[in-house]
Amino acid sequence: MRTFIYADKFFLNSDTKPAGYLEIINDKFGNYYTELPEKDANVVDHSGQWIAPGLVDTHIHGYKNQDVMDNNAEGLKIMSEGLLECGVTSYLPTTLTSTKELLKDVAKTIGDTYQEVKGAKIQGIYFEGPFFTEEHKGAQNPSYFGDPDIDTFHEWQEASGGLIKKIALAPERKGVKEFVNQVTQEGVVVALGHSNATLEEATEAVEAGASVFVHAYNGMRGLNHREPGMVGALLSLQHVFSELICDGHHVHPQAAEILMEKAGHDHVALITDCMMAGGMPDGDYVLGEFPVVVKDGTARMKEGNLAGSILKLKEAIKNVVDWEIATPEEAIMMATWVPAVSCKIDDKCGLIRNGRDADFIVLNPDMTLAATYLDGEKRYEA
């Protein structure tokens, strides 16, 4: 017996479709139909609700009291399961600046474990650092900062089994141009962040192949009328993507709107930058090597600086619609297709397409999450 999902609206890659039926065939997506193709079919009824691709979080350090840097395979499995309640079905576990040895070990652990997780799928690894500069270090430990080194990167990549999909660095470090040129030729995305770079330095890195800006506005030289800086670069350069944290704390909604208007919604990737306190009560936690206090919806270091977030990606898509800076279609695109494309994992996730894994979410018309499906099976229900 054939199985179909009925809903009032479908967010497909080509267009948003009205009420109809989406076939699920052997845990994969089939075709969308406006009318039920056969009378005896099994219909899963989501009347009054919308169907969208599973969300894709390409910058996330932890969840459910688990941190990627704990180097714990069981922790990755717990994190993966927990992310289903956020509407996330694919993600990139994200590292922090640390010793060369620990980063190598973490890369190996993820590479050895990624196929074993039963929840949100690990589609690669994001190395956030350690090639940063101190002026905008955030919650990164500057004692481990250094210039990009291709041999060291190759050690990490080999340990991961080729799973590193993205690495972030500061454009003003020595040897950036050569490093970016090399790793991008190898298929790895280079992101720019935690940097005091000028517009000129950022532009040189983009010309060499860098294509993403790390959590826009945060951890970077701001916009100045005499030196546009990193913010000026992400607002003015073409063919680049910007990560954006839409929790209402990291970026003012109007600043988020300016970025979306200038770059286009199709070049903004909603991310969480979530740390281990995501999905947990307020209290004391750790991000990397630093103590963090979670209170009033924020994660802050002892001196008061923001340290990652406790944002859930399902909240980000609702926020941008509630703030009236994106339509539901644009919000979904920024949390699915754009992050997937920006990290070159869109062959695995980010859209509903015939033959793809049936990873999708069910939304209420107010943009709240109703359910998460993985491989055609309902794994979370609100």
Secondary structure, DSSP 4 states (H G I P E B T S, - for coil): --EEEEEEEEE-SS-EEEEEEEEEETTEEEEEESS-S-TT-EEEEEEEEEEEEPEEEEEE-EETTEEGGG--HHHHHHHHHHHGGGTEEEEEEEE-S--HHHHHHHHHHHHHHTTT-SSSEE--EEEEEEE--GGG-TTS-GGG-----HHHHHHHHHHHTS-EEEEEE-TTSTTHHHHHHHHHHTT-EEEE-SB---HHHHHHHHHHT--EESSTTTTB----SS--HHHHHHHH-SS-EEEEE-SSSSS-HHHHHHHHHHH-GGGEEEE--B-TTTTS-SEEEEETTEEEEEETTEEEETTS-B-SB---HHHHHHHHHHTTSS-HHHHHHHHTHHHHHHTT-TTTSSS--TTSB--EEEE-TTS-EEEEEETTEEEEE-
